[in-house]
Amino acid sequence: MENTSVRIDPPAAPARPRRRTGRRIVAAVVAVLVVLTLGAGGIGWYYSGELLVPYTGEPQFRDLVVATSTSTVTLEDTENARQPGTFTLVWPGGATRVGDVVRRSGEQVERKLIGTGTVTAGTKVRFDNDVFDGDPKQAHGLDFTEVPIASELGPMPAWLVRPDSAGDTGVWAVQVHGRGASRDETLRVIPTIRKLGLTNLSITYRNDKGAPISPDGLYHLGDTEWRDAEAAVRFAVQSGARRVVLFGYSMGGAIIGQFLARSELAGQVAAVVLDAPVLSWQKTLDWQAGERGLPKFLTPIATTVSSWRSGIDFDRMELIEHPPARKPPTLLIHGSADGTVPVQASRDLAEQSRRLAWPVEYVEIPGADHVAAWNLYPAAYEQLISNYLTRMLLLSPS
């Protein structure tokens, strides 16, 4: 910055008033600095809260149904309404499933109605990636057991779904959902996992509904949650698992990254499947700031305040700069239209995987939003996972 000096000749006045003027200037500068500091701190505190505090409010219903028929539902034209694929349409007291866009006209979007719920014109709704809900029995008719995983904070509930005994491979899949999501996120691939002969364990972690709350009541973005994943892997091994496959969605990817870097059980992992994972919180926060039209200089403020509030070491969770010592074969899936976690971070890992000695297979899904690759191409998604694990685990083709 250029240093410009301006000379001001002192007025012919007693020294005392000049000292008062100087004090007023100093006081004004201090006041401005205090305001700026408090302002930056306030912004940092707000965005660290957005990042760390588990959401406990009511869900938002932002999309409007304008017409329905026996086979379609028409909504106001929004980014959600026009996204391709299969989703659940949720409203207070009800839900149904919608398919692909049939047509767009004017300011309206008409979609296939493929669910059984009845929604009426004028209803405010929201789109949900999780097209299955309830539990494995309700979603797929699969028998399951609710098991408590013993963690350092107390029991964490998990769904245990076993394959047919004749096809049991001794391999367990441990599925880790994303931030603010639930085990429902894992229901989409449980049938595929079971068909391969794998035992499925869909876990919860601290601050989930039904799970213990973290000591400070905050998310740690993987920096402590990895220990809950470790408890789940330990449960699997103690229950007879010979090998483990880890599935991670969004922040679940960050949790798995820290597990691989820091757990003594990382050697039990035979393969990893990551869907739209957080590989870099710095890049993710920069991306989200850009999506909100905010300056990127807010990111270091938010991470500094978040570190102060929670003790998170953000640098350690940059997986490309600090890769885990254990790097199992990894299938990396990311949608090109992800508006939550930057696809570029996954591209970077795929590009640098050889240098990192990390066997990564990268598949980018055109047009898919965050953790929505299955929603666009469910059959292809399931086949992708099935083919990959069959090769990596040397399973018999299903």
C-alpha positions in Angstrom: 0.0 0.0 0.0 1.4 3.5 -0.9 2.3 5.6 2.1 1.1 9.1 1.6 2.0 11.9 4.1 0.0 15.1 4.4 1.6 18.0 6.3 -0.8 20.0 8.5 0.6 23.2 9.9 -0.3 23.5 13.6 -2.7 26.3 14.5 -1.6 29.2 16.7 -3.2 27.9 19.8 -2.1 26.8 23.3 -0.6 23.4 23.6 -3.4 22.1 25.9 -6.1 22.1 23.2 -3.8 20.5 20.8 -3.3 17.6 23.2 -7.1 17.3 23.6 -7.4 17.1 19.8 -4.7 14.5 19.6 -6.5 12.5 22.3 -9.8 12.8 20.4 -8.1 11.5 17.2 -6.5 8.6 19.1 -9.8 7.8 20.8 -11.6 7.9 17.4 -9.0 5.5 15.9 -9.3 3.2 18.8 -13.1 3.3 18.6 -13.0 2.4 14.9 -10.6 -0.4 15.5 -12.8 -1.8 18.3 -15.8 -1.6 16.0 -14.0 -3.3 13.2 -12.6 -6.0 15.6 -16.0 -6.6 17.1 -17.6 -6.6 13.7 -15.2 -9.2 12.4 -15.5 -11.2 15.6 -19.3 -11.0 15.4 -19.2 -12.2 11.8 -16.8 -15.0 12.7 -19.0 -16.0 15.7 -22.1 -16.1 13.5 -20.6 -18.2 10.8 -18.8 -20.5 13.2 -22.2 -21.1 14.7 -23.6 -21.9 11.3 -20.8 -24.4 11.0 -20.6 -26.0 14.4 -24.0 -25.7 16.1 -26.3 -28.7 15.3 -29.5 -27.5 13.7 -32.5 -27.9 16.0 -35.0 -25.6 14.4 -38.0 -26.5 12.2 -37.3 -27.5 8.6 -37.8 -24.9 5.9 -40.4 -25.3 3.2 -39.5 -23.0 0.4 -41.0 -24.5 -2.7 -44.7 -24.1 -3.7 -47.0 -26.6 -5.3 -49.3 -24.9 -7.8 -51.1 -27.8 -9.3 -51.4 -31.6 -9.1 -52.9 -34.5 -11.1 -53.0 -38.2 -10.7 -49.5 -38.6 -12.3 -47.8 -35.2 -12.0 -47.1 -32.4 -9.6 -46.5 -28.8 -10.7 -44.3 -26.4 -8.7 -43.1 -22.9 -9.0 -39.9 -22.8 -11.0 -36.9 -22.8 -8.6 -33.5 -24.4 -8.6 -34.8 -27.2 -6.5 -37.9 -27.8 -8.6 -36.0 -28.1 -11.8 -33.2 -30.4 -10.6 -33.2 -33.7 -12.5 -33.7 -37.0 -10.7 -35.8 -38.7 -8.0 -36.5 -37.0 -4.7 -38.8 -36.9 -1.8 -41.2 -34.0 -1.6 -41.8 -33.3 2.1 -44.4 -31.0 3.7 -45.8 -30.6 7.2 -47.5 -33.9 8.0 -46.8 -35.7 4.7 -44.4 -36.8 1.9 -44.4 -38.3 -1.5 -41.8 -39.1 -4.2 -41.3 -37.2 -7.4 -39.4 -38.2 -10.5 -37.9 -36.4 -13.4 -39.1 -33.1 -14.9 -41.8 -33.6 -17.5 -41.9 -30.0 -18.7 -41.0 -26.4 -17.8 -43.4 -23.7 -19.0 -43.4 -20.1 -18.0 -42.5 -20.0 -14.3 -43.6 -23.6 -13.5 -42.0 -27.0 -13.4 -44.1 -30.2 -13.9 -42.6 -33.4 -12.5 -43.6 -37.1 -12.5 -45.5 -38.1 -9.3 -44.3 -41.6 -8.4 -45.1 -41.7 -4.7 -48.4 -42.5 -2.9 -48.7 -39.4 -0.7 -51.3 -36.8 -1.7 -50.2 -33.1 -1.9 -52.5 -30.3 -2.7 -52.1 -27.0 -4.6 -50.9 -24.2 -2.4 -48.8 -26.5 -0.2 -45.2 -25.3 0.7 -42.8 -28.2 0.4 -39.1 -29.0 0.5 -37.0 -31.4 -1.6 -35.1 -34.2 0.2 -32.4 -36.4 -1.3 -33.3 -39.2 1.0 -36.1 -41.0 -0.9 -36.3 -43.7 1.7 -37.0 -43.2 5.4 -37.9 -45.1 8.5 -35.5 -48.0 8.8 -34.3 -50.9 6.6 -37.5 -52.9 7.2 -39.8 -50.0 6.3 -37.7 -48.9 3.3 -36.7 -52.2 1.8 -38.4 -55.0 3.8 -35.0 -56.1 5.2 -34.7 -57.5 8.7 -32.3 -55.5 10.9 -31.2 -55.1 14.4 -30.8 -51.9 16.3 -27.4 -52.2 18.1 -25.7 -49.9 20.5 -22.2 -49.0 19.6 -20.1 -48.4 22.8 -18.3 -45.1 22.3 -16.4 -42.9 24.7 -19.6 -40.8 25.2 -22.0 -43.6 25.6 -24.0 -45.9 23.3 -24.5 -44.8 19.7 -27.4 -46.6 17.9 -26.7 -48.3 14.6 -28.7 -50.4 12.1 -27.2 -53.9 11.6 -28.3 -55.6 8.4 -26.9 -59.0 7.7 -26.7 -60.8 4.3 -28.0 -64.3 3.8 -25.8 -66.6 5.8 -24.9 -68.6 2.7 -23.5 -65.5 1.0 -21.8 -63.9 4.0 -18.3 -62.8 2.9 -17.0 -61.7 6.4 -16.8 -58.1 5.1 -18.6 -55.4 6.9 -19.7 -52.0 5.4 -19.7 -49.2 8.0 -21.7 -46.2 6.6 -21.2 -42.7 7.9 -23.8 -40.0 7.0 -23.1 -36.3 6.5 -23.5 -33.3 8.7 -27.1 -32.6 9.7 -28.3 -35.7 7.9 -29.3 -39.1 9.4 -29.0 -42.8 8.9 -31.7 -42.4 6.3 -28.9 -41.2 3.9 -27.5 -44.8 4.0 -30.7 -46.6 3.1 -30.2 -46.1 -0.7 -27.3 -48.6 -0.9 -28.1 -51.1 1.8 -29.7 -53.5 -0.7 -26.6 -53.4 -2.9 -24.4 -54.0 0.1 -26.4 -56.9 1.2 -26.6 -58.4 -2.3 -22.7 -58.4 -2.3 -22.7 -60.5 0.8 -21.5 -57.7 3.1 -22.9 -57.0 6.6 -24.2 -53.4 6.8 -23.7 -51.1 9.8 -25.3 -47.7 9.4 -24.0 -45.7 12.4 -24.8 -42.5 14.3 -22.3 -40.2 15.9 -22.2 -37.5 18.6 -25.0 -34.9 18.3 -27.2 -37.2 16.2 -30.7 -37.8 17.3 -30.7 -40.6 19.8 -26.9 -40.4 20.2 -25.0 -38.7 23.1 -24.3 -35.0 22.7 -20.6 -33.9 22.5 -19.3 -32.2 25.7 -19.5 -28.7 24.2 -22.6 -29.4 22.2 -20.9 -28.6 18.9 -19.9 -30.4 15.8 -16.2 -30.9 15.4 -16.4 -31.6 11.6 -14.6 -34.9 11.9 -11.9 -33.9 14.3 -13.6 -35.8 17.2 -16.4 -37.7 15.4 -13.8 -40.1 13.9 -13.6 -41.7 17.3 -17.3 -42.7 17.0 -16.5 -44.3 13.6 -13.6 -46.1 15.3 -16.0 -47.5 17.9 -18.2 -48.8 15.1 -15.2 -50.5 13.3 -14.2 -52.0 16.7 -17.7 -53.4 17.1 -17.5 -54.9 13.6 -14.1 -56.5 14.2 -15.2 -57.9 17.6 -18.4 -59.2 16.0 -16.4 -61.2 13.4 -15.6 -58.8 10.6 -12.4 -59.9 8.8 -12.3 -56.8 6.6 -14.2 -53.4 6.6 -15.4 -51.1 3.9 -16.1 -47.5 4.9 -18.8 -45.4 3.2 -18.8 -41.7 3.8 -21.2 -39.0 2.6 -20.3 -35.3 2.7 -18.9 -34.7 6.3 -18.9 -38.4 6.6 -15.9 -38.3 4.3 -14.1 -35.9 6.6 -14.8 -38.3 9.5 -13.4 -41.2 7.5 -10.3 -39.2 6.5 -9.5 -38.6 10.2 -10.2 -42.2 11.1 -7.7 -43.3 8.5 -5.2 -40.8 9.7 -5.6 -41.3 13.5 -7.1 -44.7 14.3 -5.2 -47.7 15.3 -7.9 -49.7 13.5 -7.2 -48.1 10.1 -5.4 -51.3 9.0 -8.7 -53.2 9.1 -10.1 -51.1 6.2 -10.0 -52.9 2.8 -11.7 -50.2 0.7 -13.5 -46.8 1.0 -16.4 -45.3 -0.9 -16.8 -41.5 -0.7 -19.7 -39.6 -2.0 -19.3 -35.8 -2.3 -16.9 -35.8 0.6 -15.5 -32.9 2.5 -11.8 -33.2 1.7 -10.9 -29.6 2.7 -12.9 -27.5 5.0 -11.0 -24.4 3.8 -12.0 -24.9 0.2 -15.5 -25.9 1.3 -16.0 -22.7 3.3 -14.5 -20.6 0.5 -16.9 -22.2 -1.9 -19.9 -21.6 0.3 -19.0 -18.0 0.8 -18.8 -17.6 -2.9 -22.2 -19.2 -3.3 -23.7 -16.8 -0.8 -22.0 -13.8 -2.4 -19.8 -13.2 0.6 -16.1 -12.3 0.4 -13.6 -15.1 1.0 -11.7 -13.2 3.6 -14.5 -14.3 6.0 -13.3 -17.9 5.8 -10.1 -17.5 8.0 -12.2 -15.4 10.4 -14.8 -18.2 10.7 -12.2 -20.9 11.0 -10.2 -19.0 13.6 -13.3 -18.4 15.7 -14.4 -22.0 15.2 -11.0 -23.3 16.3 -11.2 -21.1 19.4 -14.7 -22.3 20.2 -14.1 -26.0 19.6 -10.4 -26.7 19.3 -10.7 -28.0 15.7 -7.4 -28.2 13.9 -8.5 -27.2 10.4 -5.0 -27.6 8.9 -4.8 -31.2 9.9 -8.1 -32.0 8.1 -6.7 -30.8 4.7 -6.5 -34.3 3.3 -4.3 -33.5 0.2 -1.8 -31.5 2.3 -2.0 -34.0 5.2 -3.0 -37.4 3.7 -3.6 -40.3 6.0 -0.8 -42.8 6.5 -3.3 -45.6 5.6 -4.7 -45.1 2.1 -7.0 -48.0 1.1 -8.4 -48.3 -2.4 -11.0 -45.5 -2.7 -13.9 -45.0 -5.0 -14.5 -41.2 -5.1 -17.9 -40.0 -6.5 -18.9 -36.4 -6.9 -21.6 -34.4 -8.7 -20.5 -31.7 -11.1 -23.3 -29.4 -9.9 -22.6 -29.7 -6.2 -23.5 -26.4 -4.6 -22.4 -27.4 -1.1 -19.0 -29.1 -1.3 -16.7 -28.1 -4.1 -16.2 -30.7 -6.7 -12.8 -29.2 -7.4 -11.5 -30.7 -4.2 -12.3 -34.2 -5.4 -10.8 -33.4 -8.8 -7.6 -32.3 -7.0 -7.4 -35.5 -5.0 -7.9 -37.6 -8.1 -5.3 -35.7 -10.0 -2.7 -35.9 -7.2 -3.6 -39.5 -6.1 -0.5 -41.0 -7.8 1.8 -38.5 -6.1 0.1 -39.3 -2.8 0.3 -43.1 -3.4 -3.4 -43.2 -2.8 -5.3 -45.6 -5.2 -8.3 -43.4 -6.1 -10.9 -44.1 -8.8 -12.8 -40.9 -9.5 -16.3 -40.8 -11.1 -17.9 -37.4 -11.7 -21.6 -37.4 -12.2 -22.7 -34.6 -14.6 -25.5 -32.4 -13.3 -25.7 -34.0 -9.8 -26.0 -31.7 -6.8 -24.7 -32.5 -3.3 -24.9 -36.2 -2.5 -27.5 -36.6 -5.3 -25.6 -38.9 -7.7 -27.9 -41.8 -6.7 -31.0 -39.6 -7.3 -30.1 -39.0 -10.9 -28.9 -42.5 -11.8 -29.9 -45.0 -9.1 -29.3 -48.2 -11.1 -26.0 -46.9 -12.5 -24.9 -45.7 -9.1 -25.6 -49.1 -7.5 -23.9 -50.9 -10.3 -20.8 -48.7 -10.0 -20.5 -49.6 -6.3 -21.1 -53.2 -6.9 -18.5 -53.5 -9.7 -15.9 -51.6 -7.7 -16.3 -53.6 -4.5 -16.4 -56.9 -6.4 -13.0 -56.0 -7.9 -11.4 -54.6 -4.8 -12.6 -57.3 -2.5 -12.3 -60.2 -5.0 -15.9 -61.1 -4.5 -17.8 -63.5 -6.7 -19.8 -61.4 -9.3 -23.4 -61.1 -8.1 
